[in-house]
């Protein structure tokens, strides 16, 4: 397992992550001072976004149902816990954006190769978010034809 995004597992099969980029900032604001250098005041933790990119081969190893579940999570604004393959839990995130590029489009309109990028935005856990993760698991099972 490379990453778990709520109910969706990114692994070498069927939906692999080829690269991960993290962009984190500190919360500082400049305060003007007459006749001196500007002072910096800490305002809290800044943004902590994670961008995961990969390539799926839907006609060979799958991955399309998982991408559709991620799109459903994005549309719903679902917050979910993120976990890295080594057990590290960076926190709760929501999907800000998903980009897909279908390459070598087949007769069914789906690319032989799908390059994807998922932009995750850190979010605070709210009451009831854990129930959304359970609902996401059911959605995944339905998408995979299990229920």
N, C-alpha and C positions, 0 to 999 in steps of 0.2 A: 504494500500500500504506500502510495506517495503522499496523498492528501485525502482527507474526508471533509467534504463540504456539506454539513448537515447530514442528509441521507444518501448523498452521492459520493462514491469512492472513485478517486482518480488513481489508476494503477497502470502497470504496463499493458494490461488488457482489460477491458476494451477501450478505455479512454485514458491515454497516457498524458502526463505532463512532461513536456520537453524542456521548458524553462520557467523559472519563477523569478519575479522581480518584486522587491519590497521598497516602498517609498514612505519613509516616516519623517515627521517633522516635529520640532519642539515648539511650544507655544511661548513666543517672546514678542513683546511689543516695545517699540522705541518710544521713549518719553523725552520730549525736548527739554533742554536745560539752557537757560540764558548764560552765555559766556563760557560754555563748557561742552564736553562731549555728551552725546545723547546717552541716556541710561537705558538699559534693557531691563524690562520687568517680565518675570515669568507669569504667564496666564494659564498654565496648565499643560496637559498633554496635547500635542498637535495631531494632525491626520496620520494614519497608519494604514496605507493601502497596499494590497497585494495583487499582483497581476500574474496570472497563470496562463501559459500558452502551451499548445500541443497540437498534435495531428492525429486525427481519427481515421481509421480505414473501415467505414461502415459495412462494405460488402465482404470484407475478409474477417474482421474480428469484432465488429460492432462499434458501439459508442453513440449512435444516433439517439436511442431512447434516453440515455443519460443526459445528452445535450438538451433534449426536449424537457426533461425534468428541471434542469438548470434554468431554462427559459421560463418555465412555470413559476419557479421560485423567484426569478427576477420580476416577473409581472406582478406577483403577489406581494413583493417587498418583504419577503420572508427573511427574518434574522435567524442565523444558525451558528452553532459552534464550529470553528475551524480547527482541524487537528492535522499536524504534519506526521509523516510516516515514522519519525523517531519518538513520537509520543508528545511532542511539544504542542501546547494549546495556546496559540496567539490571542485567542479571545473570540468574541462574537462578531460576525460579519454579515453584510447584505451584498447582493450582487448589484453592482452599479451599471455594468455594461457587459454584453457578450458580443464579440465580433466573430463571424464565420466567413470563411472563403472556401467555396466548393471548387475543387480542381478536378478536371477530367470528368465532367458531368455525364452520368450514365442515362440510359433511356428513361429511368424512373424519376429523373430530375435531381437526384442526389449525387454528389461528387464521389468519385472513387476515393478521393482524399479530401478530408475536411480539416483545414487549418483553423484553429479556434483560439480566441483570447478571452479570458474571463477576468474582469476587473472587480475586485472585492473591496468594499469600503467598510472600515471598522464601525461597529454600531454597539450601543449599549444593550444588554439583555433586558427585555421587558417581561412583565408577568404574562404567561401564556405562550412564550416563545418555544418552550420545550415541547408543547403540544403540536406546534407547527412542524417540528422535526419529525414527530411520529406520523403526522399527516403526509409529510414528504416521503417517508418510507412506504406508505400505502400507495402514493402516486407512482413511485418507482416500480413497485410490484405490478401495478396496473399497466404501466408503460411497457414492462418486460413480458406482459401476458401471464403473470402468475396469479392474478385474482380475478 
